[in-house]
């Protein structure tokens, strides 16, 4: 959703692509809209502003205009309970072309854009790294050699393998490229606040 570390681009191997699209759509349909102060059991709340929702709608419209397929969601809810507030249905897009804005910019909205399937790891890495930003990346795989290849090759400050829990107090959090400068969290972050002095004495 409105998290800087939320998944913004999804690349799946051809052997699992269609099953992933169906699974994501099924999970999106299960999400319960609501406001957390009114319904603590809700999964998805409103946008912070109407401008943020409108931006997400523009990204969806652009992807569809470029040939993406709307799998589910894509609109504001028509339930009158959500007339007040900046709600939007969780959205899954498939076949999103590489030049679509939603694959070029962070979305900050409940949209899962799935690009065309990749054929091999070289293709996956090239497409995943074709961006100016590099905050977080996610790898879901069973084979340790595949995991090693992808985690080494991805240009991102954090790579999560088989999970999406990005931040941990003991691990550094650093953006690569245009995603930021400097380190937060972990022991490494302490050094951002220190000045180094080198004293060299000859006896």
Residue pairs with C-beta under 8 A, 6 or more apart in sequence:
1 44
1 108
1 109
1 110
2 47
2 48
2 52
2 108
2 109
3 108
4 106
4 108
4 135
5 135
5 136
5 158
5 166
5 167
6 106
6 107
6 108
7 112
7 138
7 164
8 102
8 103
8 105
8 106
8 107
8 113
9 102
9 103
9 113
9 115
9 128
9 131
10 20
10 24
10 112
10 113
10 114
10 115
11 114
11 115
11 117
11 118
11 124
11 127
11 128
12 20
12 21
12 114
12 117
12 118
13 117
13 118
13 119
13 124
14 117
14 118
14 119
17 114
17 117
20 114
21 71
21 92
21 94
21 114
24 71
24 92
24 112
24 114
25 71
25 72
25 92
28 72
28 73
28 90
28 91
28 92
28 110
28 112
29 72
29 90
30 43
31 43
31 44
31 90
31 110
32 39
32 41
32 42
32 43
32 44
33 42
33 43
33 44
33 45
33 77
33 79
33 82
33 87
33 89
34 41
34 42
34 43
34 44
34 45
35 42
35 45
35 46
35 85
36 42
36 45
44 90
44 110
46 53
46 82
46 85
46 86
46 87
47 53
47 56
47 86
47 87
47 88
47 109
48 86
49 86
50 86
52 86
52 108
52 109
53 76
53 86
53 87
53 88
53 109
55 108
55 109
56 88
56 107
56 108
56 109
56 110
56 111
57 88
58 101
59 100
59 101
59 102
59 105
59 107
59 109
59 111
60 70
60 74
60 91
60 93
60 102
60 111
62 100
62 101
62 102
63 93
63 96
63 97
63 100
63 101
63 102
63 103
63 113
64 70
64 74
64 93
66 96
66 97
66 99
66 100
67 95
67 97
68 93
68 94
68 95
68 96
68 97
68 100
68 113
69 93
69 94
69 95
70 91
70 93
71 92
71 93
71 94
72 89
72 90
72 91
72 92
73 88
73 89
73 90
73 91
73 92
73 110
73 111
74 89
74 91
74 93
75 88
75 89
76 82
76 87
76 88
76 89
77 87
77 88
77 89
88 109
88 110
89 110
90 110
90 111
90 112
91 109
91 110
91 111
91 112
92 111
92 112
92 114
93 102
93 111
93 112
93 113
93 114
94 114
95 114
95 115
95 116
96 102
96 103
96 113
96 114
96 115
96 116
97 103
97 115
97 116
98 115
98 127
98 130
100 113
102 111
102 113
103 113
103 115
104 131
106 133
107 113
115 127
118 124
118 127
121 146
121 149
121 150
121 153
124 150
125 149
125 150
125 153
125 154
128 137
128 154
129 153
129 154
129 155
131 177
132 177
132 178
133 175
133 176
133 177
133 178
133 179
134 155
134 156
134 157
134 175
134 176
134 177
134 179
135 156
135 157
135 158
135 175
135 176
135 179
135 180
136 156
136 157
136 158
136 159
136 160
136 166
137 154
137 156
137 158
137 159
137 160
138 159
138 160
138 161
138 164
139 146
139 147
139 150
139 151
139 154
139 159
139 160
139 161
139 162
140 161
140 162
141 147
141 150
141 161
141 162
147 161
150 159
151 159
151 161
155 176
155 177
156 176
157 172
157 173
157 174
157 175
157 176
157 179
157 180
158 166
158 171
158 173
158 174
160 166
166 173
167 173
167 185
168 185
168 186
169 185
169 186
170 185
170 186
170 187
171 185
171 186
172 183
172 184
172 185
172 186
172 187
172 188
172 189
173 183
173 184
173 185
173 186
173 189
174 180
174 182
174 183
174 184
174 188
175 181
182 192
183 189
183 191
183 192
